[in-house]
Amino acid sequence: MESVNKLSTIQNLLVFERKNLRRIFGPTKENKIWRIKTNEKVDKLIKHKNVVNYIKAQRLSWFGHVQRMPDTRTVKKIFKLNPLKDHKETPSTDGRITSNRTFVK
């Protein structure tokens, strides 16, 4: 189910991007008739780059940045945190559940 949601999110991002690019670049006049640009023409104008590939590249860049950080940095500790493994719920004296999380070393 998660992969379906991810694919639909990516598709929605691409549709939103093309819709806005068509508005930015405006219509095309061919044979005295105005019409919207096709997907192929929009793709040529942006040189086959899109928002999804940009986001993936930025995430990869951030991953490399975090990997180069020293292990003492809080961001790196959080990145290495495994919430499912390190999550322990303990009931408190008043009946509420408190959560204790530890960093992976």
Stockholm file with secondary structure:
# STOCKHOLM 1.0

chainA/1-105         MESVNKLSTIQNLLVFERKNLRRIFGPTKENKIWRIKTNEKVDKLIKHKNVVNYIKAQRLSWFGHVQRMPDTRTVKKIFKLNPLKDHKETPSTDGRITSNRTFVK
#=GR chainA/1-105 SS CHHHHHHHHHHHHHHHHHHHHHHHHCCEEETTEEECCCHHHHHHHTTTCCHHHHHHHHHHHHHHHHHHSCTTSHHHHHHHCCHHHHCEEEECTTSCEEEECCCCC
#=GC SS_cons         CHHHHHHHHHHHHHHHHHHHHHHHHCCEEETTEEECCCHHHHHHHTTTCCHHHHHHHHHHHHHHHHHHSCTTSHHHHHHHCCHHHHCEEEECTTSCEEEECCCCC
//
